[in-house]
Amino acid sequence: QVHLVESGGGLVQAGGSLRLSCVSSERTFNRWPMGWFRQAPGKEREFVAAISLDGRSTYYADSVKGRFTISRDNSKNTVYLQMNSLKPEDTAVYYCAAKVAGGPYWSNYYATRRDEYDYWGQGTQVTVSS
């Protein structure tokens, strides 16, 4: 069983910044493509950002491109989401996800579809006030 634990959410004013972290205790963390998703009340869970195994390839939803940055530190089994210039519409529960099954993967591979991911964290709330 893979455990992912997110942290770093909170309440911030529009224009502010937050950094989310997601840590795993698994030694095989560096073999997984990782992603961040979010779910606002009454809406479907949507893709935010993805990162490859080696951290060199990333992909973003158009709604966050240029404002959010995904990164990872495989030595710490952690993936991050730096969120700048936050907007009220960014308010949601943010989830990190790991694509574990189906490997091994090329080092530059990442996944963008929700159904590609096997394991999810419990989520962390991000609230942006106007």
C-alpha positions as CSV (number, residue, x, y, z in Angstrom):
1,Q,0.0,0.0,0.0
2,V,1.4,3.4,-1.0
3,H,0.8,6.3,1.3
4,L,0.9,9.9,0.1
5,V,0.6,12.7,2.6
6,E,0.0,16.3,1.5
7,S,0.6,19.4,3.5
8,G,0.9,23.2,3.0
9,G,-2.6,24.2,2.3
10,G,-4.3,27.1,4.0
11,L,-6.1,30.4,3.6
12,V,-4.4,33.1,1.5
13,Q,-5.4,36.3,-0.1
14,A,-5.7,36.7,-3.9
15,G,-2.3,37.3,-5.4
16,G,-0.6,35.4,-2.6
17,S,1.5,32.2,-2.7
18,L,1.5,28.7,-1.2
19,R,3.7,25.7,-1.5
20,L,2.2,22.3,-1.2
21,S,4.2,19.2,-0.4
22,C,3.4,15.5,-0.9
23,V,5.7,12.9,0.7
24,S,5.8,9.2,0.4
25,S,7.6,6.7,2.6
26,E,8.2,4.3,-0.3
27,R,11.8,3.8,-1.6
28,T,10.4,3.3,-5.1
29,F,9.1,6.9,-5.2
30,N,11.7,7.8,-7.9
31,R,10.0,5.2,-10.2
32,W,6.6,7.0,-10.3
33,P,5.3,9.7,-12.4
34,M,3.5,12.1,-10.1
35,G,0.7,14.6,-10.4
36,W,-1.4,17.2,-8.7
37,F,-5.1,17.4,-9.1
38,R,-7.8,19.6,-7.4
39,Q,-11.5,19.4,-6.7
40,A,-13.7,22.4,-6.0
41,P,-17.1,22.0,-4.3
42,G,-19.6,20.6,-6.7
43,K,-17.0,20.0,-9.5
44,E,-15.1,17.1,-10.9
45,R,-11.5,16.5,-9.8
46,E,-9.3,18.1,-12.4
47,F,-5.7,17.9,-13.5
48,V,-3.4,20.6,-12.4
49,A,0.2,19.5,-13.1
50,A,2.4,16.5,-13.8
51,I,6.0,15.7,-13.5
52,S,8.3,12.9,-14.9
53,L,10.3,10.4,-12.8
54,D,13.5,12.5,-13.2
55,G,11.7,15.8,-12.7
56,R,12.9,17.3,-16.0
57,S,9.6,17.0,-17.8
58,T,6.5,18.8,-16.6
59,Y,3.0,19.6,-17.9
60,Y,0.4,22.0,-16.7
61,A,-3.3,22.7,-17.1
62,D,-3.8,25.9,-19.0
63,S,-5.6,27.5,-16.0
64,V,-2.4,27.4,-13.9
65,K,0.3,27.7,-16.5
66,G,2.8,30.4,-15.7
67,R,1.6,30.6,-12.1
68,F,2.2,27.1,-10.7
69,T,5.4,25.1,-10.7
70,I,5.6,21.4,-10.0
71,S,8.9,19.9,-8.8
72,R,10.2,16.9,-7.0
73,D,13.1,15.9,-4.8
74,N,13.6,12.1,-5.1
75,S,16.1,12.1,-2.3
76,K,13.3,13.2,0.0
77,N,10.5,11.2,-1.6
78,T,8.6,14.5,-2.1
79,V,6.8,16.3,-4.8
80,Y,5.9,20.0,-4.5
81,L,3.5,22.4,-6.0
82,Q,4.5,26.1,-5.8
83,M,1.4,28.2,-6.4
84,N,1.9,31.9,-7.1
85,S,-0.5,34.7,-8.1
86,L,-3.4,32.7,-6.6
87,K,-6.9,33.5,-7.6
88,P,-10.2,32.8,-5.8
89,E,-11.0,30.2,-8.6
90,D,-8.0,28.2,-7.4
91,T,-9.9,27.4,-4.2
92,A,-10.2,23.6,-3.9
93,V,-8.9,20.5,-2.2
94,Y,-5.6,19.6,-3.7
95,Y,-4.5,16.0,-4.1
96,C,-1.2,14.5,-5.1
97,A,-1.3,11.3,-7.0
98,A,1.2,8.5,-8.0
99,K,1.2,6.4,-11.1
100,V,2.6,3.1,-9.7
101,A,1.2,0.3,-11.8
102,G,2.4,-0.4,-15.3
103,G,6.1,0.5,-14.9
104,P,8.9,0.7,-15.4
105,Y,8.6,4.1,-17.1
106,W,11.0,6.1,-19.2
107,S,12.6,8.8,-17.0
108,N,10.9,11.6,-19.0
109,Y,7.4,10.1,-18.8
110,Y,4.5,11.8,-17.1
111,A,0.8,11.2,-16.9
112,T,-2.0,13.8,-17.2
113,R,-5.3,11.8,-16.9
114,R,-6.9,11.2,-13.6
115,D,-7.6,7.5,-14.5
116,E,-3.9,6.9,-15.0
117,Y,-3.1,7.3,-11.4
118,D,-3.3,4.5,-8.8
119,Y,-2.7,6.1,-5.4
120,W,-3.9,9.4,-4.0
121,G,-3.2,11.4,-0.9
122,Q,-5.9,12.6,1.5
123,G,-6.0,16.1,0.1
124,T,-5.2,19.5,1.5
125,Q,-7.5,22.5,1.4
126,V,-6.5,25.7,-0.4
127,T,-8.7,28.7,0.0
128,V,-8.1,32.0,-1.8
129,S,-10.0,35.0,-0.6
130,S,-10.8,37.9,-2.9
